[in-house]
Each structure stands twice: as C-alpha cells, then as structure tokens.
Amino acid sequence: MQKHLGGIDYPATKEDILASARESGADDDIMKALEAIPDGEYDAPTAVSSAIADAN
C-alpha cells in the first residue's frame, strides 16, 4: 500500500490519493480499499492507512 502512496504531497484529499494510486499502478484490491476511506483531507500516509483500517 505505502509504495502507491509514496509520491503524494500531503495534505492530500481522497481524490488526490485515488488519482496517485491509480497512476502508480495500484491493483483492484488497493483501489477498493482506498475508495472505502471517508472523504476528507489526509496529512500523512499513516492517516490513510488508519482510515483504511477503520473502513474495513
């Protein structure tokens, strides 16, 4: 997961995160996990990981 979030400038919106993951070649499972996070702004990759864990 983190390799697909590496090029993102934070803070980043959910849309920014999805676009970056798609551009980095994230597979369907990763995209589904990212699509499940709440809309909002994330300040670090750890915040994205936490949101994924909370959404699942």
C-alpha distance (Angstrom), angle and dihedral (degrees) to the residues before:
residue distance angle dihedral
M1 . . .
Q2 3.80 . .
K3 3.80 93.1 .
H4 3.81 88.2 62.2
L5 3.80 91.6 50.3
G6 3.80 96.2 46.9
G7 3.80 99.7 96.6
I8 3.78 97.0 48.8
D9 3.80 121.3 114.6
Y10 3.80 109.0 -136.8
P11 2.91 137.7 -106.4
A12 3.80 88.1 54.3
T13 3.78 134.3 170.6
K14 3.78 123.7 -128.5
E15 3.81 88.2 -104.5
D16 3.83 91.0 53.6
I17 3.79 90.3 50.0
L18 3.80 93.5 48.7
A19 3.80 92.5 47.9
S20 3.80 93.0 48.6
A21 3.80 93.2 47.2
R22 3.81 90.8 49.2
E23 3.83 91.1 49.7
S24 3.81 91.3 49.8
G25 3.80 91.7 54.6
A26 3.79 101.2 -103.5
D27 3.79 112.8 -179.6
D28 3.81 125.8 -122.9
D29 3.82 94.1 -92.6
I30 3.79 92.5 54.7
M31 3.80 92.2 45.4
K32 3.82 91.1 50.5
A33 3.81 90.3 50.5
L34 3.80 91.8 49.8
E35 3.80 92.6 45.3
A36 3.82 88.3 57.0
I37 3.82 94.8 59.9
P38 3.79 117.1 101.5
D39 3.79 119.9 -97.9
G40 3.75 111.3 -99.0
E41 3.76 144.4 85.7
Y42 3.79 122.9 -58.2
D43 3.79 122.3 -157.0
A44 3.81 100.3 -161.6
P45 3.82 143.2 4.5
T46 3.80 88.9 -99.8
A47 3.80 89.6 59.8
V48 3.81 89.4 54.0
S49 3.81 91.2 48.7
S50 3.80 90.6 50.1
A51 3.80 91.5 49.9
I52 3.81 90.2 51.1
A53 3.80 91.1 50.6
D54 3.82 91.2 48.5
A55 3.82 91.9 48.4
N56 3.81 93.0 53.6
